[in-house]
Each structure stands twice: as C-alpha cells, then as structure tokens.
C-alpha cells in the first residue's frame, strides 16, 4: 500500500477527519512498523475529544491496539519478555514511553509521572513526521524503547482489546491500594475500568464485591466479572439511597476498599462516604480535568481513611494483564465485553457510542 488512512482529531468537540498519509516502509534502529488489526475506543478518548486534557492537535487518537509487525528496525529482536520477534507476529505494546532519567523515573521510582512521558494516541501531533502514532489508523510507527509484547497464539486479540488499558490501569491501581483476601470492595462505575477493577479485585481474593453503575447491560457484565451485588443508578437515583444500600450490603460498616472508576468528579463526593472506618478509597477514574469537587475533609479524619490516587501503568502491568488473559475464564469474559465494532470510516459513530454508554466495549477494525 502506498497510503494509509487514519481518523484524526483536528478540533475539540468536532467530528474526526479521515485523512490519508504516506505508508511507512522503513523503521530506524529499535523501531517497528505495525499493521493495525484492532483498536479499542477508551473513555479517555472521549475526554480528549471534549478537550479535558491538553493534547497537540491534530492527533490520531487510540492507545489500545493490537496489530502485526510489518517491519522490525535494526537491533529490535526480542519483545519486553525476551521472546523472539519476527515480521508477522501479533503484538500489543505499552501505550507510553518514559525517559528513565528524570527525578520521578530514577529517584522516586514513579515512572508514570515521568516529566517526558509520551503516550501513543495522545501526545504526538499528526502533522509531525512520522505522523502515524495513534491506533485509529491502518498503520502505526512504534518508537525505539516501546515495550512490545508478542501475544500468545492462545490469546485472542478480542480479549486483549476487550480488556484494553482498563485492565492495566486497574492492576496498577490495586497494586498501589491493595485488595486483601476476604475484603469487601465497592466499585463505582461499570464502564471498562470499573469492570476491570471488579475482575482484578475478584482475582485478588475479594469476598464481597458491590458494583454501582449502569445501564443494565453493564450491570450484567459486572455480575459476570465477579460482583455479588449491583446498584443501578437509574433505579436508585438518590445518592443517599445508594449510600444506605451500599452500607447495608457491607454489613453496616462500609467497604474495606472503594474504587472510583467513573471519571466524573461527583463520584468522588459520593465515594468518600462508602469506606468503613479505617478503610481505603482509591481514585482511579479521574483521568481528565472534568471539574472540582466539594466534600467535608472531616470525613477523612473522622473515618481515618487512606485516600490513594493512581495514574496510568507501566510495562510490567501490561505483562500481568496479558498473563491474566491467559486464564480462560478472564479471556472469555473480556473478549465478550466487545459488543460494538466499527470500520475506521465510522470512527465518529464509534466515539459517540462510547460517549453515550450504548455498548460494552467498542472497537475499530481498520
């Protein structure tokens, strides 16, 4: 092919444009060219489209991607795990690259806060060579230093993209705010991050998981992922009603850990009241500047709460997610989370589907 197509965000809250770029045929040392087979639509993409995070425009969105290697640059012989890489291999990759040299990378060991961190589908202007640095496209150029993972033949691409960055995000979050064996857990939100958080909590040994969210098809997915109880926000629109129900379902005390996965600030106001005394509150869903909140800080002091934030993930979390997806139970559930598929030309319809919660997981098939 001499040209490839991509769906490009050129202005906030405006339709994506389908643009053509010259197909890439060469890769530099350590780089790779990948033909994209499946790209997930993440809730963060909606926040980017709304202008809630500063990104360089125009930008090719998409940071959840599976494809096949077309070209391997000199020196790129093995994936992150040390497995041999060949042209034609089906691969996924960590969406961001860090510098490894800054204060946060070297001194504080917080690489997700690297000052030079860049993410595919977010940080690269599509006007700049080599242009193709996002998943909403037929081809992507991977920089040297990208953590590439060869996907086992037994793991379908649908499982990898069904889990998307939600699973790696949840694994990183629960690592920072651990779920212990036998814990009671409340998960706010039943989008991809919420569903992944339920799965990770279940895998970690949580005994009682309560999901707060909607609509009904997502609550059904929450049950399949491991939630023993669900609270439908449409059937129970009052925050006070939901609080009473959640406290009752945790034996009258509140949860050991509450994981916020909604992405709207008001969810934090609601969630801060749901842990037990001495419990933990993990804010996992606030990945964009969607506004401020207001709650009484006396709640934190009085209840002796631990409040934890989590941002992004590292390659080792991608590794753990892929290993979790080798388990047939999780592989099946995450693959079946995909309920909407669109060709690249219908990227705007796909984005709108995610924006309005009309599907489980939505994907593009370039």
Beta strands, then each sheet from edge to edge (+ up, - down):
strand 1: 3-9
strand 2: 17-22
strand 3: 32-40
strand 4: 59-60
strand 5: 65-72
strand 6: 90-93
strand 7: 96-97
strand 8: 118-119
strand 9: 139-142
strand 10: 148-150
strand 11: 184-188
strand 12: 208-213
strand 13: 229-232
strand 14: 255-260
strand 15: 275-283
strand 16: 306-309
strand 17: 338-343
strand 18: 361-365
sheet 1: 2+ 1- 4+
sheet 2: 9+ 3- 5+ 6- 10+
sheet 3: 9+ 3- 18+ 17+
sheet 4: 7+ 8-
sheet 5: 13+ 12+ 11+ 14+ 15+ 16+
end
